Amino acid sequence: MDIVFAGFGGQGVLTSGLIVAYAAQNEGKEVLWMPAYGGQMRGGKSYSLVKFDDKQICHPDIEELDVLVAMNRPSLEEFSKFVKPGGLILINSDTIGDEIPFEMEAVRIIRAPFASMAQKVNNPKGANIAALGTLLKITGMFSLNSFRKNLLEYFDSKGKGAYAAINEAALEEGYRYM
């Protein structure tokens, strides 16, 4: 599976990619995670590419994406052209308006208010985690319980275990959205 999480720096798109890569690795998959970000950490262009498969991954190129998670309009405009027919685009409807100024044929588009979901569970920085919950529900790429365990282990390994409850709540809020 090839996934791009894209947005502005500070929207958690690098973290989202790392968490998916961590979960895939723990399920015995071959994994590639490639981050990219501008000179500014917060507010600059940022994305992460995650590839995982049962077979060896030979190249880090963005050719055909299975999934794009777009947290802002510039990311949607830049990466949507790489989503293959039958692929999925998750759009953060809190930051991207209803009007999409280009053709999006042959892909499934889901608009979801990820920032609002995170606010609802008192996790204002958790829009990316809510997006992971929605992604998980739609794709079924991991079981909810397995992914929850990996999510909590990931944050604990980063010294952020104190935020376990609100991150778990944001994940479940996104999962329930669908």
Summary of the structure (lengths in Angstrom):
residues: 178
radius of gyration: 15.0
end to end distance: 20.7
largest distance: 43.2
contacts: 604
relative contact order: 0.16
helix: 42%
strand: 25%
